Amino acid sequence: MISKYFNPYTDFGFKKLFGEEGSKDLLIDFLNQLLPTHHQITRLSFKNPENLSTTLEERKAIFDIYCESASGERFIVEMQKAKMHFFKDRSLFYSTFPIREQGKKGAWDFRLLPVYFIAILDFIYDEKEDEQKFRRDVSLKDQDGDIFYDKLHFKFLQMPLFNKTEHELETHFDKWLYFLKHLEDMDHIPAILNEPIFQKGFDIAEVSHLSSEQYDDYLKSVLSYNEAKAVTDTAFADGEQQGIVKGKIEGKIEEKFETARAMQAEGFDIATIARLTKLTIQQIESL
């Protein structure tokens, strides 16, 4: 049976919640839980990240949302959906886009506005269990731990490490994390989330409110999400990375069959399954 609410970790789900003009208030409310009091957002605007790169290679590094506050602070909001090599390097690379964009031709004193890189991760990048932290606020410090540069900040949320139950939620930030982590599994609005901002989030996320075209886009996004998860879960199991190439090829094919089986069990017709999985009708019928 299809979930009542969509998966916010998919490209479609995340951008529907946080990346559209009509849901700006959701993004502002969430970001203000992470930002210091002197950088609270009153309004923001979206920009196309593909326009921020200067080379064809850089255009492959696309983050979800690039925005700025009314006073000019830059923000990158990234939803990372699969574990990958050099995640920290990738984060640092992405943070250079809003920095370089501030460069001006001619006489310029190199004064920069603050930049925040915020990543909501549905995987754990800390390999050593005793060093795992749900939230990491990172800035540039000197050898004595004093802030050296206060205009570049990284905020990482490793969502699998957030384990509070509904009855343990204390802050508005806790509620946001619970909402994001459990949205797809809910079938109604819990009493503790029965507030205007979350009511709007649930309304946006309700699958039945999507148009037929949006619904198709969402299913494709789910398929991509599941394929990526299957590949990376296999490749990084027990910290072993041998046979990654072979695993990707075989894993993708098998994942398509598994997805097709699941869609059959949920009552999807063969034509829809074939269109979304790219399998042939004969392959699906053989299942």
C-alpha positions, 0 to 999 in steps of 0.5 A: 500500500502506498504511504499517505505522505511522500518520502522527504529524502527523495529529490522530489519530496525535499524540493516540494517541501523546501524548494518552492515559492509556496513553501518558503515559510517551511524552509525559513522556519526550519533554517532558523532552528539551526542558525544563530540569533543574529542570522535569523531569516526574515525572507529568502530567494531561490537561485538556480545552482546550475548558473553558479558554476563556471565550467561544465565539470562544476555543473555536475555538482548541483545542490538542492537549494541556494538562497540568501536572507534579506540582509544578504547571507548566503545559504546552501541547503543540501539533502544528501541521499546516499553515502559516497566517497569524500563527503567532507571534500564535496561539502567544502567544494560546494561551499565555494560557489556562494563565496566565488559568486560574491567576487566583483570585477574591478576594484574590490576589497574582498569583503565577503558575506557569511555562508552556511552549508547545511546538510540533512543526511540520511546516512552516517558518515562517521565511521567510528561508532564512538565518535558519531554525533547526530549534529555537527556545527563546524567553523574555522578555528585556530590551534587554541579552539578560538574562532578564526573566521566567522563567515563560513559555517558547516552544519551536518545532521546525521538523521539516523542518529536522531532517535527521540520518540514522540514523547521525548520531543522537547524543542521546535527543532526536535519536532522538525527532525521527527517530522522529517525522519518519520513523515513517510511512515505516518498515517495522520498528524500526531498531536505534538505536531498539530501546529500550523507550520507542520499542518502545512507540511503534511498538506504539501506531503500528502500523496493524494494532493499530487497531480498525476504528473507530479505523482509520476515524477515522485515515483521516478524519484522514489525509484532513483532513491531506492536504486542509489540506496541499494547500490551504496548499502551493498558497496559500503557494507561492513566498511568493505569497498571491494567489487564496487563496480560489479556491485553497482551493475548487478545491484541496479538490475536486481533492484529494478526487479525488486522494485517491480515486485513491490509495485506488483504487490501494491497493485500497479499495472504492468504498463506503469511498472515498465515505464518507471523501472525501464524493464520490459513487459516480458521481464515483469510478467516473468516475475 
